[in-house]
C-alpha cells in the first residue's frame, strides 16, 4: 500500500504530464489525441486508486460516445 506522500507525488506527476499533453493537443486542434490523453489519465488514476486502496477500488464508468463529442 502507498503512503500519503507517495500518493501525492504520483498524483502531481500524473496531473502535470497528462494536463500538459492534453493542453498541447487542444492547442494543436487534435481533438482525438486530447480525448485519448483524457482516457489515459483516467486509467492511470484508476490504477493509482487501486494501488492506494485496493479493497475500495471503485472505477468510474467510461464515457461511451466520447469520440463523437
mmCIF file of the N, C-alpha and C atoms, coordinates in Angstrom:
data_MODEL
# 
_entry.id   MODEL 
# 
loop_
_atom_site.group_PDB 
_atom_site.id 
_atom_site.type_symbol 
_atom_site.label_atom_id 
_atom_site.label_alt_id 
_atom_site.label_comp_id 
_atom_site.label_asym_id 
_atom_site.label_entity_id 
_atom_site.label_seq_id 
_atom_site.pdbx_PDB_ins_code 
_atom_site.Cartn_x 
_atom_site.Cartn_y 
_atom_site.Cartn_z 
_atom_site.occupancy 
_atom_site.B_iso_or_equiv 
_atom_site.pdbx_formal_charge 
_atom_site.auth_seq_id 
_atom_site.auth_comp_id 
_atom_site.auth_asym_id 
_atom_site.auth_atom_id 
_atom_site.pdbx_PDB_model_num 
ATOM 1   N N  . UNK A 1 1  ? 0.846   -1.185 0.000   1.00 0.00 ? 1  UNK A N  1 
ATOM 2   C CA . UNK A 1 1  ? 0.000   0.000  0.000   1.00 0.00 ? 1  UNK A CA 1 
ATOM 3   C C  . UNK A 1 1  ? 0.887   1.242  0.000   1.00 0.00 ? 1  UNK A C  1 
ATOM 4   N N  . UNK A 1 2  ? 0.428   2.268  -0.681  1.00 0.00 ? 2  UNK A N  1 
ATOM 5   C CA . UNK A 1 2  ? 1.191   3.505  -0.804  1.00 0.00 ? 2  UNK A CA 1 
ATOM 6   C C  . UNK A 1 2  ? 0.967   4.398  0.415   1.00 0.00 ? 2  UNK A C  1 
ATOM 7   N N  . UNK A 1 3  ? 1.989   5.194  0.709   1.00 0.00 ? 3  UNK A N  1 
ATOM 8   C CA . UNK A 1 3  ? 1.827   6.197  1.755   1.00 0.00 ? 3  UNK A CA 1 
ATOM 9   C C  . UNK A 1 3  ? 1.139   7.420  1.149   1.00 0.00 ? 3  UNK A C  1 
ATOM 10  N N  . UNK A 1 4  ? 0.664   8.298  2.016   1.00 0.00 ? 4  UNK A N  1 
ATOM 11  C CA . UNK A 1 4  ? 0.033   9.530  1.533   1.00 0.00 ? 4  UNK A CA 1 
ATOM 12  C C  . UNK A 1 4  ? 1.016   10.388 0.765   1.00 0.00 ? 4  UNK A C  1 
ATOM 13  N N  . UNK A 1 5  ? 2.275   10.418 1.194   1.00 0.00 ? 5  UNK A N  1 
ATOM 14  C CA . UNK A 1 5  ? 3.286   11.196 0.475   1.00 0.00 ? 5  UNK A CA 1 
ATOM 15  C C  . UNK A 1 5  ? 3.535   10.625 -0.911  1.00 0.00 ? 5  UNK A C  1 
ATOM 16  N N  . UNK A 1 6  ? 3.601   9.306  -1.020  1.00 0.00 ? 6  UNK A N  1 
ATOM 17  C CA . UNK A 1 6  ? 3.792   8.671  -2.319  1.00 0.00 ? 6  UNK A CA 1 
ATOM 18  C C  . UNK A 1 6  ? 2.606   8.957  -3.236  1.00 0.00 ? 6  UNK A C  1 
ATOM 19  N N  . UNK A 1 7  ? 1.410   8.908  -2.669  1.00 0.00 ? 7  UNK A N  1 
ATOM 20  C CA . UNK A 1 7  ? 0.212   9.208  -3.438  1.00 0.00 ? 7  UNK A CA 1 
ATOM 21  C C  . UNK A 1 7  ? 0.250   10.641 -3.963  1.00 0.00 ? 7  UNK A C  1 
ATOM 22  N N  . UNK A 1 8  ? 0.609   11.580 -3.108  1.00 0.00 ? 8  UNK A N  1 
ATOM 23  C CA . UNK A 1 8  ? 0.664   12.984 -3.509  1.00 0.00 ? 8  UNK A CA 1 
ATOM 24  C C  . UNK A 1 8  ? 1.664   13.199 -4.645  1.00 0.00 ? 8  UNK A C  1 
ATOM 25  N N  . UNK A 1 9  ? 2.820   12.580 -4.540  1.00 0.00 ? 9  UNK A N  1 
ATOM 26  C CA . UNK A 1 9  ? 3.851   12.716 -5.580  1.00 0.00 ? 9  UNK A CA 1 
ATOM 27  C C  . UNK A 1 9  ? 3.349   12.130 -6.898  1.00 0.00 ? 9  UNK A C  1 
ATOM 28  N N  . UNK A 1 10 ? 2.732   10.980 -6.835  1.00 0.00 ? 10 UNK A N  1 
ATOM 29  C CA . UNK A 1 10 ? 2.246   10.332 -8.054  1.00 0.00 ? 10 UNK A CA 1 
ATOM 30  C C  . UNK A 1 10 ? 1.088   11.104 -8.679  1.00 0.00 ? 10 UNK A C  1 
ATOM 31  N N  . UNK A 1 11 ? 0.181   11.629 -7.865  1.00 0.00 ? 11 UNK A N  1 
ATOM 32  C CA . UNK A 1 11 ? -0.914  12.454 -8.392  1.00 0.00 ? 11 UNK A CA 1 
ATOM 33  C C  . UNK A 1 11 ? -0.383  13.693 -9.100  1.00 0.00 ? 11 UNK A C  1 
ATOM 34  N N  . UNK A 1 12 ? 0.597   14.330 -8.504  1.00 0.00 ? 12 UNK A N  1 
ATOM 35  C CA . UNK A 1 12 ? 1.184   15.524 -9.115  1.00 0.00 ? 12 UNK A CA 1 
ATOM 36  C C  . UNK A 1 12 ? 1.869   15.169 -10.431 1.00 0.00 ? 12 UNK A C  1 
ATOM 37  N N  . UNK A 1 13 ? 2.570   14.035 -10.465 1.00 0.00 ? 13 UNK A N  1 
ATOM 38  C CA . UNK A 1 13 ? 3.250   13.616 -11.687 1.00 0.00 ? 13 UNK A CA 1 
ATOM 39  C C  . UNK A 1 13 ? 2.248   13.333 -12.803 1.00 0.00 ? 13 UNK A C  1 
ATOM 40  N N  . UNK A 1 14 ? 1.198   12.585 -12.474 1.00 0.00 ? 14 UNK A N  1 
ATOM 41  C CA . UNK A 1 14 ? 0.180   12.267 -13.474 1.00 0.00 ? 14 UNK A CA 1 
ATOM 42  C C  . UNK A 1 14 ? -0.481  13.550 -13.982 1.00 0.00 ? 14 UNK A C  1 
ATOM 43  N N  . UNK A 1 15 ? -0.892  14.392 -13.066 1.00 0.00 ? 15 UNK A N  1 
ATOM 44  C CA . UNK A 1 15 ? -1.579  15.627 -13.456 1.00 0.00 ? 15 UNK A CA 1 
ATOM 45  C C  . UNK A 1 15 ? -0.695  16.504 -14.330 1.00 0.00 ? 15 UNK A C  1 
ATOM 46  N N  . UNK A 1 16 ? 0.539   16.694 -13.938 1.00 0.00 ? 16 UNK A N  1 
ATOM 47  C CA . UNK A 1 16 ? 1.446   17.561 -14.690 1.00 0.00 ? 16 UNK A CA 1 
ATOM 48  C C  . UNK A 1 16 ? 1.662   17.039 -16.104 1.00 0.00 ? 16 UNK A C  1 
ATOM 49  N N  . UNK A 1 17 ? 1.954   15.765 -16.209 1.00 0.00 ? 17 UNK A N  1 
ATOM 50  C CA . UNK A 1 17 ? 2.233   15.173 -17.513 1.00 0.00 ? 17 UNK A CA 1 
ATOM 51  C C  . UNK A 1 17 ? 1.004   15.151 -18.400 1.00 0.00 ? 17 UNK A C  1 
ATOM 52  N N  . UNK A 1 18 ? -0.080  14.628 -17.881 1.00 0.00 ? 18 UNK A N  1 
ATOM 53  C CA . UNK A 1 18 ? -1.273  14.461 -18.697 1.00 0.00 ? 18 UNK A CA 1 
ATOM 54  C C  . UNK A 1 18 ? -1.899  15.797 -19.087 1.00 0.00 ? 18 UNK A C  1 
ATOM 55  N N  . UNK A 1 19 ? -1.988  16.724 -18.156 1.00 0.00 ? 19 UNK A N  1 
ATOM 56  C CA . UNK A 1 19 ? -2.594  18.021 -18.471 1.00 0.00 ? 19 UNK A CA 1 
ATOM 57  C C  . UNK A 1 19 ? -1.754  18.749 -19.525 1.00 0.00 ? 19 UNK A C  1 
ATOM 58  N N  . UNK A 1 20 ? -0.450  18.627 -19.425 1.00 0.00 ? 20 UNK A N  1 
ATOM 59  C CA . UNK A 1 20 ? 0.426   19.225 -20.431 1.00 0.00 ? 20 UNK A CA 1 
ATOM 60  C C  . UNK A 1 20 ? 0.148   18.633 -21.814 1.00 0.00 ? 20 UNK A C  1 
ATOM 61  N N  . UNK A 1 21 ? 0.019   17.301 -21.878 1.00 0.00 ? 21 UNK A N  1 
ATOM 62  C CA . UNK A 1 21 ? -0.259  16.634 -23.151 1.00 0.00 ? 21 UNK A CA 1 
ATOM 63  C C  . UNK A 1 21 ? -1.633  17.009 -23.694 1.00 0.00 ? 21 UNK A C  1 
ATOM 64  N N  . UNK A 1 22 ? -2.628  17.092 -22.811 1.00 0.00 ? 22 UNK A N  1 
ATOM 65  C CA . UNK A 1 22 ? -3.985  17.465 -23.223 1.00 0.00 ? 22 UNK A CA 1 
ATOM 66  C C  . UNK A 1 22 ? -3.997  18.894 -23.753 1.00 0.00 ? 22 UNK A C  1 
ATOM 67  N N  . UNK A 1 23 ? -3.358  19.794 -23.030 1.00 0.00 ? 23 UNK A N  1 
ATOM 68  C CA . UNK A 1 23 ? -3.310  21.198 -23.444 1.00 0.00 ? 23 UNK A CA 1 
ATOM 69  C C  . UNK A 1 23 ? -2.647  21.350 -24.803 1.00 0.00 ? 23 UNK A C  1 
ATOM 70  N N  . UNK A 1 24 ? -1.539  20.658 -25.000 1.00 0.00 ? 24 UNK A N  1 
ATOM 71  C CA . UNK A 1 24 ? -0.830  20.733 -26.272 1.00 0.00 ? 24 UNK A CA 1 
ATOM 72  C C  . UNK A 1 24 ? -1.714  20.225 -27.406 1.00 0.00 ? 24 UNK A C  1 
ATOM 73  N N  . UNK A 1 25 ? -2.400  19.102 -27.195 1.00 0.00 ? 25 UNK A N  1 
ATOM 74  C CA . UNK A 1 25 ? -3.264  18.547 -28.236 1.00 0.00 ? 25 UNK A CA 1 
ATOM 75  C C  . UNK A 1 25 ? -4.416  19.494 -28.569 1.00 0.00 ? 25 UNK A C  1 
ATOM 76  N N  . UNK A 1 26 ? -5.003  20.098 -27.545 1.00 0.00 ? 26 UNK A N  1 
ATOM 77  C CA . UNK A 1 26 ? -6.112  21.043 -27.775 1.00 0.00 ? 26 UNK A CA 1 
ATOM 78  C C  . UNK A 1 26 ? -5.618  22.252 -28.560 1.00 0.00 ? 26 UNK A C  1 
ATOM 79  N N  . UNK A 1 27 ? -4.471  22.806 -28.183 1.00 0.00 ? 27 UNK A N  1 
ATOM 80  C CA . UNK A 1 27 ? -3.926  23.968 -28.893 1.00 0.00 ? 27 UNK A CA 1 
ATOM 81  C C  . UNK A 1 27 ? -3.623  23.655 -30.350 1.00 0.00 ? 27 UNK A C  1 
ATOM 82  N N  . UNK A 1 28 ? -3.250  22.401 -30.615 1.00 0.00 ? 28 UNK A N  1 
ATOM 83  C CA . UNK A 1 28 ? -2.938  21.990 -31.988 1.00 0.00 ? 28 UNK A CA 1 
ATOM 84  C C  . UNK A 1 28 ? -4.175  21.530 -32.746 1.00 0.00 ? 28 UNK A C  1 
ATOM 85  N N  . UNK A 1 29 ? -5.345  21.577 -32.093 1.00 0.00 ? 29 UNK A N  1 
ATOM 86  C CA . UNK A 1 29 ? -6.589  21.189 -32.736 1.00 0.00 ? 29 UNK A CA 1 
ATOM 87  C C  . UNK A 1 29 ? -6.736  19.687 -32.930 1.00 0.00 ? 29 UNK A C  1 
ATOM 88  N N  . UNK A 1 30 ? -6.039  18.902 -32.143 1.00 0.00 ? 30 UNK A N  1 
ATOM 89  C CA . UNK A 1 30 ? -6.070  17.446 -32.264 1.00 0.00 ? 30 UNK A CA 1 
ATOM 90  C C  . UNK A 1 30 ? -6.994  16.860 -31.205 1.00 0.00 ? 30 UNK A C  1 
ATOM 91  N N  . UNK A 1 31 ? -8.289  16.959 -31.480 1.00 0.00 ? 31 UNK A N  1 
ATOM 92  C CA . UNK A 1 31 ? -9.312  16.541 -30.514 1.00 0.00 ? 31 UNK A CA 1 
ATOM 93  C C  . UNK A 1 31 ? -9.192  15.067 -30.134 1.00 0.00 ? 31 UNK A C  1 
ATOM 94  N N  . UNK A 1 32 ? -8.951  14.204 -31.102 1.00 0.00 ? 32 UNK A N  1 
ATOM 95  C CA . UNK A 1 32 ? -8.891  12.770 -30.798 1.00 0.00 ? 32 UNK A CA 1 
ATOM 96  C C  . UNK A 1 32 ? -7.705  12.457 -29.893 1.00 0.00 ? 32 UNK A C  1 
ATOM 97  N N  . UNK A 1 33 ? -6.582  13.138 -30.100 1.00 0.00 ? 33 UNK A N  1 
ATOM 98  C CA . UNK A 1 33 ? -5.425  12.926 -29.228 1.00 0.00 ? 33 UNK A CA 1 
ATOM 99  C C  . UNK A 1 33 ? -5.729  13.434 -27.826 1.00 0.00 ? 33 UNK A C  1 
ATOM 100 N N  . UNK A 1 34 ? -6.388  14.580 -27.728 1.00 0.00 ? 34 UNK A N  1 
ATOM 101 C CA . UNK A 1 34 ? -6.753  15.116 -26.411 1.00 0.00 ? 34 UNK A CA 1 
ATOM 102 C C  . UNK A 1 34 ? -7.672  14.142 -25.677 1.00 0.00 ? 34 UNK A C  1 
ATOM 103 N N  . UNK A 1 35 ? -8.651  13.572 -26.383 1.00 0.00 ? 35 UNK A N  1 
ATOM 104 C CA . UNK A 1 35 ? -9.560  12.605 -25.759 1.00 0.00 ? 35 UNK A CA 1 
ATOM 105 C C  . UNK A 1 35 ? -8.810  11.353 -25.321 1.00 0.00 ? 35 UNK A C  1 
ATOM 106 N N  . UNK A 1 36 ? -7.865  10.909 -26.131 1.00 0.00 ? 36 UNK A N  1 
ATOM 107 C CA . UNK A 1 36 ? -7.057  9.748  -25.751 1.00 0.00 ? 36 UNK A CA 1 
ATOM 108 C C  . UNK A 1 36 ? -6.244  10.041 -24.497 1.00 0.00 ? 36 UNK A C  1 
ATOM 109 N N  . UNK A 1 37 ? -5.729  11.243 -24.388 1.00 0.00 ? 37 UNK A N  1 
ATOM 110 C CA . UNK A 1 37 ? -4.969  11.626 -23.203 1.00 0.00 ? 37 UNK A CA 1 
ATOM 111 C C  . UNK A 1 37 ? -5.863  11.661 -21.966 1.00 0.00 ? 37 UNK A C  1 
ATOM 112 N N  . UNK A 1 38 ? -7.096  12.117 -22.125 1.00 0.00 ? 38 UNK A N  1 
ATOM 113 C CA . UNK A 1 38 ? -8.044  12.120 -21.005 1.00 0.00 ? 38 UNK A CA 1 
ATOM 114 C C  . UNK A 1 38 ? -8.321  10.687 -20.562 1.00 0.00 ? 38 UNK A C  1 
ATOM 115 N N  . UNK A 1 39 ? -8.540  9.802  -21.527 1.00 0.00 ? 39 UNK A N  1 
ATOM 116 C CA . UNK A 1 39 ? -8.768  8.388  -21.191 1.00 0.00 ? 39 UNK A CA 1 
ATOM 117 C C  . UNK A 1 39 ? -7.552  7.782  -20.498 1.00 0.00 ? 39 UNK A C  1 
ATOM 118 N N  . UNK A 1 40 ? -6.362  8.116  -20.994 1.00 0.00 ? 40 UNK A N  1 
ATOM 119 C CA . UNK A 1 40 ? -5.130  7.608  -20.389 1.00 0.00 ? 40 UNK A CA 1 
ATOM 120 C C  . UNK A 1 40 ? -5.006  8.084  -18.947 1.00 0.00 ? 40 UNK A C  1 
ATOM 121 N N  . UNK A 1 41 ? -5.331  9.355  -18.720 1.00 0.00 ? 41 UNK A N  1 
ATOM 122 C CA . UNK A 1 41 ? -5.262  9.891  -17.362 1.00 0.00 ? 41 UNK A CA 1 
ATOM 123 C C  . UNK A 1 41 ? -6.251  9.170  -16.451 1.00 0.00 ? 41 UNK A C  1 
ATOM 124 N N  . UNK A 1 42 ? -7.450  8.917  -16.936 1.00 0.00 ? 42 UNK A N  1 
ATOM 125 C CA . UNK A 1 42 ? -8.449  8.204  -16.135 1.00 0.00 ? 42 UNK A CA 1 
ATOM 126 C C  . UNK A 1 42 ? -7.952  6.805  -15.785 1.00 0.00 ? 42 UNK A C  1 
ATOM 127 N N  . UNK A 1 43 ? -7.348  6.129  -16.748 1.00 0.00 ? 43 UNK A N  1 
ATOM 128 C CA . UNK A 1 43 ? -6.825  4.786  -16.490 1.00 0.00 ? 43 UNK A CA 1 
ATOM 129 C C  . UNK A 1 43 ? -5.708  4.830  -15.449 1.00 0.00 ? 43 UNK A C  1 
ATOM 130 N N  . UNK A 1 44 ? -4.808  5.794  -15.578 1.00 0.00 ? 44 UNK A N  1 
ATOM 131 C CA . UNK A 1 44 ? -3.708  5.925  -14.623 1.00 0.00 ? 44 UNK A CA 1 
ATOM 132 C C  . UNK A 1 44 ? -4.227  6.231  -13.216 1.00 0.00 ? 44 UNK A C  1 
ATOM 133 N N  . UNK A 1 45 ? -5.239  7.088  -13.133 1.00 0.00 ? 45 UNK A N  1 
ATOM 134 C CA . UNK A 1 45 ? -5.807  7.414  -11.829 1.00 0.00 ? 45 UNK A CA 1 
ATOM 135 C C  . UNK A 1 45 ? -6.514  6.211  -11.210 1.00 0.00 ? 45 UNK A C  1 
ATOM 136 N N  . UNK A 1 46 ? -7.182  5.412  -12.036 1.00 0.00 ? 46 UNK A N  1 
ATOM 137 C CA . UNK A 1 46 ? -7.809  4.185  -11.529 1.00 0.00 ? 46 UNK A CA 1 
ATOM 138 C C  . UNK A 1 46 ? -6.765  3.214  -11.008 1.00 0.00 ? 46 UNK A C  1 
ATOM 139 N N  . UNK A 1 47 ? -5.671  3.048  -11.730 1.00 0.00 ? 47 UNK A N  1 
ATOM 140 C CA . UNK A 1 47 ? -4.593  2.168  -11.276 1.00 0.00 ? 47 UNK A CA 1 
ATOM 141 C C  . UNK A 1 47 ? -3.988  2.677  -9.972  1.00 0.00 ? 47 UNK A C  1 
ATOM 142 N N  . UNK A 1 48 ? -3.828  3.980  -9.878  1.00 0.00 ? 48 UNK A N  1 
ATOM 143 C CA . UNK A 1 48 ? -3.292  4.578  -8.667  1.00 0.00 ? 48 UNK A CA 1 
ATOM 144 C C  . UNK A 1 48 ? -4.247  4.364  -7.496  1.00 0.00 ? 48 UNK A C  1 
ATOM 145 N N  . UNK A 1 49 ? -5.535  4.521  -7.740  1.00 0.00 ? 49 UNK A N  1 
ATOM 146 C CA . UNK A 1 49 ? -6.524  4.291  -6.688  1.00 0.00 ? 49 UNK A CA 1 
ATOM 147 C C  . UNK A 1 49 ? -6.452  2.849  -6.197  1.00 0.00 ? 49 UNK A C  1 
ATOM 148 N N  . UNK A 1 50 ? -6.296  1.916  -7.131  1.00 0.00 ? 50 UNK A N  1 
ATOM 149 C CA . UNK A 1 50 ? -6.162  0.507  -6.761  1.00 0.00 ? 50 UNK A CA 1 
ATOM 150 C C  . UNK A 1 50 ? -4.917  0.282  -5.915  1.00 0.00 ? 50 UNK A C  1 
ATOM 151 N N  . UNK A 1 51 ? -3.820  0.939  -6.267  1.00 0.00 ? 51 UNK A N  1 
ATOM 152 C CA . UNK A 1 51 ? -2.568  0.768  -5.524  1.00 0.00 ? 51 UNK A CA 1 
ATOM 153 C C  . UNK A 1 51 ? -2.672  1.384  -4.134  1.00 0.00 ? 51 UNK A C  1 
ATOM 154 N N  . UNK A 1 52 ? -3.398  2.473  -4.026  1.00 0.00 ? 52 UNK A N  1 
ATOM 155 C CA . UNK A 1 52 ? -3.515  3.159  -2.739  1.00 0.00 ? 52 UNK A CA 1 
ATOM 156 C C  . UNK A 1 52 ? -4.471  2.436  -1.804  1.00 0.00 ? 52 UNK A C  1 
ATOM 157 N N  . UNK A 1 53 ? -5.566  1.966  -2.348  1.00 0.00 ? 53 UNK A N  1 
ATOM 158 C CA . UNK A 1 53 ? -6.573  1.317  -1.512  1.00 0.00 ? 53 UNK A CA 1 
ATOM 159 C C  . UNK A 1 53 ? -7.248  0.212  -2.321  1.00 0.00 ? 53 UNK A C  1 
ATOM 160 N N  . UNK A 1 54 ? -6.588  -0.937 -2.463  1.00 0.00 ? 54 UNK A N  1 
ATOM 161 C CA . UNK A 1 54 ? -7.101  -1.996 -3.339  1.00 0.00 ? 54 UNK A CA 1 
ATOM 162 C C  . UNK A 1 54 ? -8.495  -2.509 -2.975  1.00 0.00 ? 54 UNK A C  1 
ATOM 163 N N  . UNK A 1 55 ? -8.847  -2.498 -1.702  1.00 0.00 ? 55 UNK A N  1 
ATOM 164 C CA . UNK A 1 55 ? -10.151 -3.030 -1.284  1.00 0.00 ? 55 UNK A CA 1 
ATOM 165 C C  . UNK A 1 55 ? -11.302 -2.128 -1.688  1.00 0.00 ? 55 UNK A C  1 
ATOM 166 N N  . UNK A 1 56 ? -11.031 -0.870 -1.899  1.00 0.00 ? 56 UNK A N  1 
ATOM 167 C CA . UNK A 1 56 ? -12.089 0.086  -2.229  1.00 0.00 ? 56 UNK A CA 1 
ATOM 168 C C  . UNK A 1 56 ? -11.991 0.538  -3.679  1.00 0.00 ? 56 UNK A C  1 
ATOM 169 N N  . UNK A 1 57 ? -11.552 -0.354 -4.541  1.00 0.00 ? 57 UNK A N  1 
ATOM 170 C CA . UNK A 1 57 ? -11.361 0.010  -5.952  1.00 0.00 ? 57 UNK A CA 1 
ATOM 171 C C  . UNK A 1 57 ? -12.709 0.221  -6.623  1.00 0.00 ? 57 UNK A C  1 
ATOM 172 N N  . UNK A 1 58 ? -13.092 1.479  -6.729  1.00 0.00 ? 58 UNK A N  1 
ATOM 173 C CA . UNK A 1 58 ? -14.333 1.862  -7.387  1.00 0.00 ? 58 UNK A CA 1 
ATOM 174 C C  . UNK A 1 58 ? -13.929 2.600  -8.654  1.00 0.00 ? 58 UNK A C  1 
ATOM 175 N N  . UNK A 1 59 ? -14.385 2.118  -9.768  1.00 0.00 ? 59 UNK A N  1 
ATOM 176 C CA . UNK A 1 59 ? -13.983 2.709  -11.044 1.00 0.00 ? 59 UNK A CA 1 
ATOM 177 C C  . UNK A 1 59 ? -15.139 3.508  -11.655 1.00 0.00 ? 59 UNK A C  1 
ATOM 178 N N  . UNK A 1 60 ? -14.778 4.629  -12.212 1.00 0.00 ? 60 UNK A N  1 
ATOM 179 C CA . UNK A 1 60 ? -15.761 5.419  -12.952 1.00 0.00 ? 60 UNK A CA 1 
ATOM 180 C C  . UNK A 1 60 ? -16.059 4.703  -14.254 1.00 0.00 ? 60 UNK A C  1 
ATOM 181 N N  . UNK A 1 61 ? -17.298 4.750  -14.658 1.00 0.00 ? 61 UNK A N  1 
ATOM 182 C CA . UNK A 1 61 ? -17.683 4.127  -15.918 1.00 0.00 ? 61 UNK A CA 1 
ATOM 183 C C  . UNK A 1 61 ? -17.117 4.943  -17.063 1.00 0.00 ? 61 UNK A C  1 
ATOM 184 N N  . UNK A 1 62 ? -16.580 4.282  -18.102 1.00 0.00 ? 62 UNK A N  1 
ATOM 185 C CA . UNK A 1 62 ? -16.077 5.017  -19.253 1.00 0.00 ? 62 UNK A CA 1 
ATOM 186 C C  . UNK A 1 62 ? -17.224 5.733  -19.956 1.00 0.00 ? 62 UNK A C  1 
ATOM 187 N N  . UNK A 1 63 ? -16.946 6.864  -20.521 1.00 0.00 ? 63 UNK A N  1 
ATOM 188 C CA . UNK A 1 63 ? -17.946 7.642  -21.225 1.00 0.00 ? 63 UNK A CA 1 
ATOM 189 C C  . UNK A 1 63 ? -18.055 7.114  -22.637 1.00 0.00 ? 63 UNK A C  1 
ATOM 190 N N  . UNK A 1 64 ? -19.187 6.486  -22.966 1.00 0.00 ? 64 UNK A N  1 
ATOM 191 C CA . UNK A 1 64 ? -19.402 5.980  -24.314 1.00 0.00 ? 64 UNK A CA 1 
ATOM 192 C C  . UNK A 1 64 ? -19.745 7.148  -25.235 1.00 0.00 ? 64 UNK A C  1 
ATOM 193 N N  . UNK A 1 65 ? -19.309 7.031  -26.456 1.00 0.00 ? 65 UNK A N  1 
ATOM 194 C CA . UNK A 1 65 ? -19.591 8.079  -27.423 1.00 0.00 ? 65 UNK A CA 1 
ATOM 195 C C  . UNK A 1 65 ? -18.703 9.282  -27.287 1.00 0.00 ? 65 UNK A C  1 
ATOM 196 N N  . UNK A 1 66 ? -17.625 9.192  -26.518 1.00 0.00 ? 66 UNK A N  1 
ATOM 197 C CA . UNK A 1 66 ? -16.729 10.337 -26.337 1.00 0.00 ? 66 UNK A CA 1 
ATOM 198 C C  . UNK A 1 66 ? -16.094 10.735 -27.653 1.00 0.00 ? 66 UNK A C  1 
ATOM 199 N N  . UNK A 1 67 ? -15.932 9.753  -28.568 1.00 0.00 ? 67 UNK A N  1 
ATOM 200 C CA . UNK A 1 67 ? -15.330 10.066 -29.863 1.00 0.00 ? 67 UNK A CA 1 
ATOM 201 C C  . UNK A 1 67 ? -16.233 10.979 -30.676 1.00 0.00 ? 67 UNK A C  1 
ATOM 202 N N  . UNK A 1 68 ? -17.532 10.878 -30.441 1.00 0.00 ? 68 UNK A N  1 
ATOM 203 C CA . UNK A 1 68 ? -18.491 11.686 -31.212 1.00 0.00 ? 68 UNK A CA 1 
ATOM 204 C C  . UNK A 1 68 ? -18.578 13.111 -30.680 1.00 0.00 ? 68 UNK A C  1 
ATOM 205 N N  . UNK A 1 69 ? -18.035 13.361 -29.511 1.00 0.00 ? 69 UNK A N  1 
ATOM 206 C CA . UNK A 1 69 ? -18.148 14.699 -28.916 1.00 0.00 ? 69 UNK A CA 1 
ATOM 207 C C  . UNK A 1 69 ? -17.326 15.710 -29.661 1.00 0.00 ? 69 UNK A C  1 
# 
